[in-house]
Amino acid sequence: MVAGWFAGDGDRFHLLGTRCSACATVFFPREDTFCRNPGCAGGDLAEVPLSRRGRVWSYTDSRYRPPSPYVTDPELSWEPYALIAVELEAERIVVLGQTVPGVTTVDLAVGMEVEIVPGVLNEDEETTWTTWHWRPTGVTA
């Protein structure tokens, strides 16, 4: 999906953020130019792997096709999916993403533990676009 936002595979898959050397603020998506913390005088930004686990902060479902400029094939049926906001375990920042296929809002609860896994955003004959998905811990799908 977006180069430099995640790395690894399997149990080593994780999001990539940046941490300011002056104030220790963590950013996702990554920040490569300056510390966005208004109370910080600025420091060097270093890439850091983010927590693989967190807790559901909020969630909802998406029941509509994305509007332009996103392209979807109107000939294909639309599958709703759950969107989830997860507070990362160590960083205490909230990161949005989809749940793994098959997990719906009925399966979620605020405070539930989830983990990040690689996912497929879209694919065609030539390309598979990858992203991240959130999966409730203990689910192996």
Buried (B, 14 or more C-beta within 10 A) or exposed (E): EEEEBBEBEEEEBBBBBBBBEEBEBBBBEBBEEEBEBEEBEEBEBEEBBBBBBBBBBEBEBEEEEEEEEEEEEEEEEEEEBBBBBBBBBEBEBEBBBBBBBEBEBEEBEEEBEBBBBEBEEBEEEEEEEBBBBBBBEEBEE
